[in-house]
Amino acid sequence: MTIYWAYLIASGLLAVGMTTAARFVEGHGAFWPTVIFFNLLLLSWLLLERATIAIPWGTAFAVWAGIGAVGTVILELVCFGGAAGFWQMFFLGVMALGFVGYVVTSMV
């Protein structure tokens, strides 16, 4: 894995943190969650931009969005008491496997 893929994965994980911080922003009325949200947003986009030096934008954005979406759902389920049925978990797994497969085949 090149450093650019590491940037992309880190960017996706920061996006998960960003969406989690957004949960606590409360219409920008909560100061620290808002500051954290915007800092994570900035860092995530900077790493995404850095990753696109070697990874095409379409690929990078798709992987970034996938990590963010799957990670946010998992965090919701594990930390915030979210509920998901069998089919929701099944398709979340399909989505995660699709992104992993895409990344693996893109690096060959």
Phi and psi restraints in degrees (value plus and minus 20) as a CYANA .aco file:
   2 THR   PHI    -102.5   -62.5
   2 THR   PSI     147.2   187.2
   3 ILE   PHI     -81.3   -41.3
   3 ILE   PSI     -47.8    -7.8
   4 TYR   PHI     -89.3   -49.3
   4 TYR   PSI     -54.7   -14.7
   5 TRP   PHI     -88.7   -48.7
   5 TRP   PSI     -56.4   -16.4
   6 ALA   PHI     -83.7   -43.7
   6 ALA   PSI     -60.7   -20.7
   7 TYR   PHI     -79.1   -39.1
   7 TYR   PSI     -63.3   -23.3
   8 LEU   PHI     -85.2   -45.2
   8 LEU   PSI     -63.7   -23.7
   9 ILE   PHI     -85.1   -45.1
   9 ILE   PSI     -63.7   -23.7
  10 ALA   PHI     -81.3   -41.3
  10 ALA   PSI     -59.7   -19.7
  11 SER   PHI     -81.5   -41.5
  11 SER   PSI     -63.0   -23.0
  12 GLY   PHI     -83.9   -43.9
  12 GLY   PSI     -59.6   -19.6
  13 LEU   PHI     -87.8   -47.8
  13 LEU   PSI     -56.3   -16.3
  14 LEU   PHI     -84.9   -44.9
  14 LEU   PSI     -53.1   -13.1
  15 ALA   PHI     -84.5   -44.5
  15 ALA   PSI     -55.9   -15.9
  16 VAL   PHI     -83.6   -43.6
  16 VAL   PSI     -64.4   -24.4
  17 GLY   PHI     -81.8   -41.8
  17 GLY   PSI     -58.1   -18.1
  18 MET   PHI     -83.2   -43.2
  18 MET   PSI     -65.6   -25.6
  19 THR   PHI     -87.8   -47.8
  19 THR   PSI     -51.1   -11.1
  20 THR   PHI     -89.6   -49.6
  20 THR   PSI     -62.6   -22.6
  21 ALA   PHI     -82.7   -42.7
  21 ALA   PSI     -55.8   -15.8
  22 ALA   PHI     -80.9   -40.9
  22 ALA   PSI     -48.2    -8.2
  23 ARG   PHI     -80.8   -40.8
  23 ARG   PSI     -49.5    -9.5
  24 PHE   PHI    -124.5   -84.5
  24 PHE   PSI     -17.4    22.6
  25 VAL   PHI     -88.4   -48.4
  25 VAL   PSI     -57.9   -17.9
  26 GLU   PHI      35.5    75.5
  26 GLU   PSI      36.2    76.2
  27 GLY   PHI      45.2    85.2
  27 GLY   PSI      14.6    54.6
  28 HIS   PHI      44.3    84.3
  28 HIS   PSI      -2.9    37.1
  29 GLY   PHI    -104.2   -64.2
  29 GLY   PSI     -42.5    -2.5
  30 ALA   PHI    -115.1   -75.1
  30 ALA   PSI      92.6   132.6
  31 PHE   PHI     -81.6   -41.6
  31 PHE   PSI     -77.9   -37.9
  32 TRP   PHI     -86.4   -46.4
  32 TRP   PSI     -62.2   -22.2
  33 PRO   PHI     -79.9   -39.9
  33 PRO   PSI     -54.0   -14.0
  34 THR   PHI     -87.6   -47.6
  34 THR   PSI     -63.8   -23.8
  35 VAL   PHI     -81.5   -41.5
  35 VAL   PSI     -65.6   -25.6
  36 ILE   PHI     -82.2   -42.2
  36 ILE   PSI     -64.5   -24.5
  37 PHE   PHI     -76.5   -36.5
  37 PHE   PSI     -71.4   -31.4
  38 PHE   PHI     -88.5   -48.5
  38 PHE   PSI     -54.6   -14.6
  39 ASN   PHI     -86.4   -46.4
  39 ASN   PSI     -62.6   -22.6
  40 LEU   PHI     -85.9   -45.9
  40 LEU   PSI     -58.2   -18.2
  41 LEU   PHI     -79.6   -39.6
  41 LEU   PSI     -68.7   -28.7
  42 LEU   PHI     -82.3   -42.3
  42 LEU   PSI     -68.3   -28.3
  43 LEU   PHI     -82.6   -42.6
  43 LEU   PSI     -61.1   -21.1
  44 SER   PHI     -81.8   -41.8
  44 SER   PSI     -66.3   -26.3
  45 TRP   PHI     -88.8   -48.8
  45 TRP   PSI     -55.2   -15.2
  46 LEU   PHI     -84.3   -44.3
  46 LEU   PSI     -62.6   -22.6
  47 LEU   PHI     -88.9   -48.9
  47 LEU   PSI     -56.9   -16.9
  48 LEU   PHI     -81.8   -41.8
  48 LEU   PSI     -65.0   -25.0
  49 GLU   PHI     -82.0   -42.0
  49 GLU   PSI     -60.8   -20.8
  50 ARG   PHI     -84.5   -44.5
  50 ARG   PSI     -59.4   -19.4
  51 ALA   PHI     -83.9   -43.9
  51 ALA   PSI     -49.2    -9.2
  52 THR   PHI     -96.5   -56.5
  52 THR   PSI     -17.9    22.1
  53 ILE   PHI     -83.3   -43.3
  53 ILE   PSI     -57.9   -17.9
  54 ALA   PHI    -138.1   -98.1
  54 ALA   PSI     -31.9     8.1
  55 ILE   PHI    -134.7   -94.7
  55 ILE   PSI     111.7   151.7
  56 PRO   PHI     -77.4   -37.4
  56 PRO   PSI     125.6   165.6
  57 TRP   PHI     -75.1   -35.1
  57 TRP   PSI     -64.9   -24.9
  58 GLY   PHI     -79.5   -39.5
  58 GLY   PSI     -65.2   -25.2
  59 THR   PHI     -85.0   -45.0
  59 THR   PSI     -67.3   -27.3
  60 ALA   PHI     -81.6   -41.6
  60 ALA   PSI     -64.3   -24.3
  61 PHE   PHI     -86.7   -46.7
  61 PHE   PSI     -60.5   -20.5
  62 ALA   PHI     -82.4   -42.4
  62 ALA   PSI     -64.0   -24.0
  63 VAL   PHI     -88.1   -48.1
  63 VAL   PSI     -62.5   -22.5
  64 TRP   PHI     -78.6   -38.6
  64 TRP   PSI     -67.9   -27.9
  65 ALA   PHI     -84.4   -44.4
  65 ALA   PSI     -58.9   -18.9
  66 GLY   PHI     -84.7   -44.7
  66 GLY   PSI     -65.8   -25.8
  67 ILE   PHI     -81.4   -41.4
  67 ILE   PSI     -63.9   -23.9
  68 GLY   PHI     -82.8   -42.8
  68 GLY   PSI     -64.1   -24.1
  69 ALA   PHI     -87.9   -47.9
  69 ALA   PSI     -71.2   -31.2
  70 VAL   PHI     -85.1   -45.1
  70 VAL   PSI     -64.3   -24.3
  71 GLY   PHI     -83.1   -43.1
  71 GLY   PSI     -59.8   -19.8
  72 THR   PHI     -85.4   -45.4
  72 THR   PSI     -62.3   -22.3
  73 VAL   PHI     -84.0   -44.0
  73 VAL   PSI     -64.8   -24.8
  74 ILE   PHI     -82.3   -42.3
  74 ILE   PSI     -64.0   -24.0
  75 LEU   PHI     -81.8   -41.8
  75 LEU   PSI     -60.8   -20.8
  76 GLU   PHI     -79.9   -39.9
  76 GLU   PSI     -63.7   -23.7
  77 LEU   PHI     -89.1   -49.1
  77 LEU   PSI     -62.1   -22.1
  78 VAL   PHI    -100.3   -60.3
  78 VAL   PSI     -63.8   -23.8
  79 CYS   PHI    -120.0   -80.0
  79 CYS   PSI     -44.8    -4.8
  80 PHE   PHI    -139.6   -99.6
  80 PHE   PSI      -3.8    36.2
  81 GLY   PHI      49.7    89.7
  81 GLY   PSI       6.9    46.9
  82 GLY   PHI     -88.1   -48.1
  82 GLY   PSI     138.2   178.2
  83 ALA   PHI    -140.4  -100.4
  83 ALA   PSI     122.3   162.3
  84 ALA   PHI    -165.0  -125.0
  84 ALA   PSI     119.4   159.4
  85 GLY   PHI    -105.8   -65.8
  85 GLY   PSI     159.2   199.2
  86 PHE   PHI     -76.8   -36.8
  86 PHE   PSI     -69.6   -29.6
  87 TRP   PHI     -88.1   -48.1
  87 TRP   PSI     -54.3   -14.3
  88 GLN   PHI     -84.0   -44.0
  88 GLN   PSI     -64.4   -24.4
  89 MET   PHI     -87.2   -47.2
  89 MET   PSI     -58.6   -18.6
  90 PHE   PHI     -78.4   -38.4
  90 PHE   PSI     -70.3   -30.3
  91 PHE   PHI     -93.4   -53.4
  91 PHE   PSI     -47.6    -7.6
  92 LEU   PHI     -83.7   -43.7
  92 LEU   PSI     -61.8   -21.8
  93 GLY   PHI     -84.5   -44.5
  93 GLY   PSI     -61.0   -21.0
  94 VAL   PHI     -81.6   -41.6
  94 VAL   PSI     -62.4   -22.4
  95 MET   PHI     -83.6   -43.6
  95 MET   PSI     -65.6   -25.6
  96 ALA   PHI     -82.6   -42.6
  96 ALA   PSI     -64.5   -24.5
  97 LEU   PHI     -84.0   -44.0
  97 LEU   PSI     -55.8   -15.8
  98 GLY   PHI     -81.9   -41.9
  98 GLY   PSI     -63.4   -23.4
  99 PHE   PHI     -89.5   -49.5
  99 PHE   PSI     -60.2   -20.2
 100 VAL   PHI     -81.8   -41.8
 100 VAL   PSI     -65.9   -25.9
 101 GLY   PHI     -80.4   -40.4
 101 GLY   PSI     -60.9   -20.9
 102 TYR   PHI     -83.3   -43.3
 102 TYR   PSI     -64.4   -24.4
 103 VAL   PHI     -84.4   -44.4
 103 VAL   PSI     -67.1   -27.1
 104 VAL   PHI     -81.1   -41.1
 104 VAL   PSI     -64.8   -24.8
 105 THR   PHI     -93.5   -53.5
 105 THR   PSI     -43.0    -3.0
 106 SER   PHI     -95.2   -55.2
 106 SER   PSI     -44.9    -4.9
 107 MET   PHI    -108.4   -68.4
 107 MET   PSI     -27.9    12.1
